[in-house]
Amino acid sequence: MAMENSSKAMVYQNIKSKKSKRRPNLNQTLFYLLLIGGALIMLVPFLWMVSTSLKPDGATMVLPPELIPNQPTTQNYEQVTQQFPMMRFLWNSVLVAVLTTVGQMVFSSMAAYAFARMQFRGRDKLFLLYLATMMVPTQVTMIPQFILIKQFGWLDSYQGLIIPTMFAVFGTFLMRQAMLSIPRELEEAAFMDGANHFQVFYRVCLPLIKPMLAALGIFTFMQSWNNFLWPLIVISNQELATLPLGLSLLQGRWGTDWGLMMAGVVISVLPILIVYLFAQKYFIQGMTMSGMKE
C-alpha cells in the first residue's frame, strides 16, 4: 500500500513538473517583450527610411507624418539613378570593400598565427606594443598616411583607397584569440607528418577559425562600406567616389530632397543587409568564439 502511494505521488509530481515547465515564466515573458520592444524601436528608422524613399515630392513634410505613404512611387529611385552615377558609386564601393575585407582577413590571420603559434623572443611584448596602437585615434594617423600616399603617387587611385585599410590591429587581435583556442596537439601532429608553418596555418588553423574569419569579414566590410572620411581625403575624382561620397552629392546647399536622399541610402544599405543575412550564422559563432580564454 505504501509503495502504491509513493508511486502515485511520483507520477503526480512528474505531471506537475511538466505542467510547470509548460507555463511561461513571468520574468522570461517580460524579457522577451523587452527584446521585441527594443527590436521594434531599432526598426523604426529603417522603416521610415524606406517609407520616405517611396513618397512623392512634397509628401515628406506632411503633418502628421505618414509611416505608410498614401501614394507610393518609385520616382525617387528612378531619379537618383538617372541624375547621379549611382551604379559607378556602387561598383567603387563593392570593389574597395571586397578587396579591403579580403586583405584584412589574409594579413590579420597571418599576423595572428605568428603571435599565437610561433615562438620567438619578445613575442608577447611586441604584441602588447602592437595592441597599444589601438589607443591612438584614427584621426591622428591620417596625416602621416596621407603624406605616404602622396609620396607613393596613390592620390586619386584605388591603391590609395584600399592598401592603407588592409591592415588592422583589431582584426589581428580577434584572429589571435581564436588561434589560441586551437589545441597544440593538432599542430604537433602536423609537424610530425612533415608540415611546415604555412601548411599548419593553411590546413589546420584556418579551417578551425572560419566563424571568426566570417565575423571579421562582416566587421571589415561594414566599416569599409560606410567609410566616408578616408575616401574624402584621398579622392577628388568623382569617377572613383564611393557610395558615402556619392550620397553627400544628394544634399543640396540650400535644401535637400529627402525622398531622393533616402532612395540613395536604401540602395547603399541593401548590400550590407545581404552580406549579413548570408553570413549571420558564422557571425554568431565568431562572436561566441571571441569570448574564449587562453
C-alpha positions as CSV (number, residue, x, y, z in Angstrom):
1,M,0.0,0.0,0.0
2,A,2.8,2.4,0.9
3,M,4.5,1.5,-2.4
4,E,1.4,2.4,-4.4
5,N,1.0,5.7,-2.6
6,S,4.7,6.6,-3.3
7,S,4.4,5.6,-6.9
8,K,1.2,7.8,-7.2
9,A,3.0,10.6,-5.6
10,M,5.9,10.4,-8.0
11,V,3.5,10.3,-11.0
12,Y,1.7,13.4,-9.6
13,Q,5.0,15.2,-9.1
14,N,6.1,14.4,-12.7
15,I,2.8,15.7,-14.1
16,K,3.0,18.8,-12.0
17,S,6.6,19.5,-13.1
18,K,5.7,19.1,-16.8
19,K,2.8,21.5,-16.4
20,S,5.1,24.0,-14.6
21,K,7.6,23.7,-17.4
22,R,4.9,24.4,-20.0
23,R,3.7,27.5,-18.1
24,P,5.6,30.6,-19.3
25,N,7.8,32.2,-16.7
26,L,6.8,35.8,-15.9
27,N,10.4,37.0,-16.0
28,Q,11.1,35.2,-19.3
29,T,7.9,36.7,-20.8
30,L,8.9,40.2,-19.7
31,F,12.4,39.6,-21.1
32,Y,11.1,38.6,-24.5
33,L,8.6,41.5,-24.5
34,L,11.5,43.9,-23.8
35,L,13.6,42.4,-26.6
36,I,10.7,42.7,-29.0
37,G,10.1,46.3,-28.0
38,G,13.8,47.1,-28.5
39,A,13.8,45.4,-31.9
40,L,10.8,47.4,-33.0
41,I,12.4,50.7,-31.8
42,M,15.5,49.9,-33.8
43,L,13.4,49.0,-36.9
44,V,11.5,52.3,-36.9
45,P,14.4,54.4,-38.6
46,F,14.8,51.7,-41.3
47,L,11.0,51.6,-41.9
48,W,10.9,55.4,-42.0
49,M,13.8,55.4,-44.5
50,V,12.1,53.0,-46.9
51,S,8.8,54.9,-46.5
52,T,10.4,58.3,-47.3
53,S,12.1,56.8,-50.3
54,L,8.7,55.8,-51.7
55,K,6.9,59.1,-51.1
56,P,6.3,61.6,-54.0
57,D,7.6,65.2,-54.0
58,G,6.2,67.2,-51.1
59,A,4.9,64.3,-49.1
60,T,7.9,64.0,-46.8
61,M,7.0,67.2,-44.8
62,V,3.3,66.4,-44.4
63,L,1.9,66.7,-40.9
64,P,1.0,64.3,-39.3
65,P,3.9,62.2,-40.6
66,E,2.9,59.2,-42.7
67,L,4.7,55.9,-42.0
68,I,2.9,54.2,-44.9
69,P,2.7,56.6,-47.9
70,N,-0.7,57.1,-49.4
71,Q,0.6,57.1,-53.0
72,P,3.8,55.0,-53.0
73,T,6.0,55.6,-56.0
74,T,9.5,54.6,-57.3
75,Q,10.1,58.0,-58.8
76,N,12.9,58.8,-56.3
77,Y,14.8,55.6,-57.3
78,E,14.5,56.4,-61.0
79,Q,15.7,60.0,-60.5
80,V,18.7,59.0,-58.3
81,T,19.9,56.5,-60.9
82,Q,19.4,58.9,-63.8
83,Q,20.8,62.1,-62.3
84,F,23.7,60.6,-60.5
85,P,26.1,57.8,-61.5
86,M,24.9,55.5,-58.6
87,M,26.0,52.3,-60.4
88,R,29.5,53.7,-60.6
89,F,29.5,54.7,-57.0
90,L,28.1,51.2,-56.1
91,W,30.8,49.5,-58.1
92,N,33.6,51.5,-56.5
93,S,32.2,50.7,-53.0
94,V,31.9,47.0,-53.8
95,L,35.5,46.9,-55.2
96,V,37.0,48.8,-52.3
97,A,35.0,46.9,-49.6
98,V,35.7,43.4,-51.0
99,L,39.4,43.9,-51.6
100,T,39.8,45.6,-48.2
101,T,37.9,42.7,-46.5
102,V,40.0,40.1,-48.2
103,G,43.2,41.9,-47.4
104,Q,42.4,42.3,-43.7
105,M,41.3,38.6,-43.4
106,V,44.6,37.4,-45.0
107,F,47.0,39.7,-43.2
108,S,45.3,39.7,-39.9
109,S,45.2,35.9,-39.8
110,M,48.8,35.6,-40.8
111,A,49.9,38.0,-38.2
112,A,47.7,36.3,-35.6
113,Y,49.3,32.9,-36.4
114,A,52.8,34.4,-35.8
115,F,51.7,35.9,-32.4
116,A,49.7,32.9,-31.3
117,R,51.5,29.8,-32.6
118,M,55.1,30.7,-33.3
119,Q,57.8,31.1,-30.6
120,F,60.3,33.9,-30.8
121,R,62.0,36.3,-28.4
122,G,59.9,39.3,-27.3
123,R,56.7,38.0,-29.0
124,D,54.3,38.9,-26.2
125,K,55.9,42.3,-25.6
126,L,55.8,43.1,-29.3
127,F,52.1,42.1,-29.4
128,L,51.3,44.4,-26.5
129,L,53.1,47.2,-28.2
130,Y,51.2,46.4,-31.4
131,L,47.9,46.3,-29.4
132,A,48.7,49.6,-27.8
133,T,48.4,51.3,-31.2
134,M,44.6,50.8,-30.9
135,M,44.6,53.6,-28.3
136,V,45.8,56.1,-30.9
137,P,42.8,57.9,-32.6
138,T,42.4,57.3,-36.3
139,Q,42.3,61.0,-37.0
140,V,45.9,61.3,-35.6
141,T,47.3,58.8,-38.1
142,M,45.5,60.1,-41.2
143,I,48.0,62.9,-41.8
144,P,51.1,60.6,-41.9
145,Q,49.1,58.1,-44.1
146,F,48.1,60.9,-46.4
147,I,51.8,62.0,-46.7
148,L,52.9,58.4,-47.5
149,I,50.1,58.0,-50.1
150,K,51.1,61.3,-51.7
151,Q,54.7,60.3,-51.9
152,F,53.8,56.9,-53.5
153,G,51.7,58.8,-56.0
154,W,48.5,57.0,-55.0
155,L,46.2,60.0,-54.7
156,D,43.0,59.6,-56.8
157,S,43.6,55.9,-57.2
158,Y,42.2,52.6,-55.9
159,Q,45.6,51.8,-54.3
160,G,45.2,54.8,-52.0
161,L,41.7,53.8,-51.1
162,I,42.4,50.1,-50.5
163,I,46.0,49.4,-49.4
164,P,46.2,51.5,-46.2
165,T,42.9,49.9,-44.9
166,M,44.1,46.3,-45.4
167,F,45.9,46.2,-42.1
168,A,44.0,46.4,-38.7
169,V,45.1,45.7,-35.2
170,F,41.6,44.8,-34.1
171,G,41.5,42.0,-36.8
172,T,44.8,40.6,-35.6
173,F,43.6,40.6,-32.0
174,L,40.4,38.7,-32.9
175,M,42.3,36.1,-35.0
176,R,44.9,35.6,-32.3
177,Q,42.3,35.0,-29.7
178,A,40.7,32.4,-32.0
179,M,44.0,30.6,-32.7
180,L,44.9,30.4,-29.0
181,S,41.9,28.1,-28.6
182,I,43.3,25.5,-31.0
183,P,44.9,22.5,-29.2
184,R,48.6,22.2,-29.5
185,E,48.3,18.5,-30.3
186,L,46.9,19.2,-33.7
187,E,49.8,21.5,-34.6
188,E,52.4,19.0,-33.2
189,A,50.8,16.1,-35.2
190,A,51.0,18.2,-38.4
191,F,54.7,19.0,-37.7
192,M,55.4,15.3,-37.1
193,D,53.9,14.5,-40.5
194,G,56.4,16.9,-42.1
195,A,54.2,20.0,-42.4
196,N,55.8,23.5,-42.3
197,H,54.3,26.6,-40.7
198,F,52.5,27.7,-43.8
199,Q,50.8,24.3,-44.2
200,V,49.8,24.3,-40.5
201,F,48.4,27.8,-40.9
202,Y,46.5,27.0,-44.1
203,R,45.4,23.4,-43.4
204,V,45.0,23.2,-39.6
205,C,44.3,26.7,-38.2
206,L,42.3,28.4,-40.9
207,P,39.6,25.7,-41.1
208,L,39.1,25.8,-37.3
209,I,38.6,29.6,-37.1
210,K,36.2,30.0,-40.1
211,P,33.4,31.5,-37.8
212,M,35.8,34.2,-36.5
213,L,37.1,34.9,-40.1
214,A,33.5,35.4,-41.1
215,A,32.8,37.8,-38.2
216,L,36.0,39.7,-39.1
217,G,34.9,39.8,-42.7
218,I,31.5,41.3,-41.8
219,F,33.0,43.9,-39.5
220,T,35.6,44.9,-42.1
221,F,33.1,45.0,-44.9
222,M,30.7,47.2,-43.0
223,Q,33.4,49.6,-41.9
224,S,34.8,49.9,-45.4
225,W,31.4,50.3,-46.9
226,N,30.5,53.1,-44.6
227,N,33.9,54.8,-44.6
228,F,33.5,58.4,-45.6
229,L,36.5,60.4,-44.2
230,W,39.3,58.5,-45.8
231,P,37.9,58.5,-49.3
232,L,37.1,62.2,-48.9
233,I,40.7,62.9,-48.2
234,V,42.2,60.6,-50.9
235,I,39.7,61.0,-53.7
236,S,38.9,64.2,-55.7
237,N,37.8,62.5,-58.9
238,Q,34.1,61.7,-59.0
239,E,34.8,58.6,-61.1
240,L,36.5,57.0,-58.1
241,A,34.0,58.1,-55.4
242,T,32.4,55.5,-53.2
243,L,28.7,55.5,-52.1
244,P,29.2,57.6,-49.0
245,L,30.8,60.3,-51.1
246,G,28.1,59.9,-53.8
247,L,25.4,60.3,-51.2
248,S,26.9,63.5,-50.0
249,L,26.2,64.9,-53.5
250,L,22.5,64.4,-52.9
251,Q,22.4,67.0,-50.2
252,G,21.9,70.4,-51.7
253,R,23.5,73.7,-50.4
254,W,20.2,75.4,-49.7
255,G,17.8,72.4,-49.4
256,T,17.7,68.7,-49.6
257,D,15.3,66.4,-51.4
258,W,14.8,63.8,-48.7
259,G,12.9,61.3,-50.8
260,L,15.9,61.3,-53.2
261,M,18.3,61.1,-50.3
262,M,16.5,58.2,-48.7
263,A,16.4,56.3,-52.0
264,G,20.2,56.5,-52.3
265,V,20.5,55.4,-48.6
266,V,18.3,52.4,-49.3
267,I,20.5,51.4,-52.2
268,S,23.6,51.7,-50.0
269,V,22.1,49.6,-47.2
270,L,21.0,46.7,-49.3
271,P,24.5,45.1,-49.9
272,I,25.3,45.2,-46.2
273,L,22.0,43.6,-45.4
274,I,22.5,40.8,-48.0
275,V,26.0,40.1,-46.7
276,Y,24.8,39.9,-43.1
277,L,21.9,37.6,-44.0
278,F,24.2,35.1,-45.7
279,A,26.9,35.2,-43.0
280,Q,24.9,35.6,-39.8
281,K,25.4,32.0,-38.8
282,Y,29.2,32.4,-38.9
283,F,28.9,35.8,-37.3
284,I,27.2,34.5,-34.2
285,Q,29.6,31.6,-34.0
286,G,32.5,34.0,-34.3
287,M,31.2,36.2,-31.5
288,T,30.9,33.1,-29.3
289,M,34.5,32.2,-30.1
290,S,35.7,35.7,-29.2
291,G,34.9,35.1,-25.6
292,M,37.2,32.1,-25.2
293,K,40.0,32.3,-22.8
294,E,43.6,31.3,-23.4
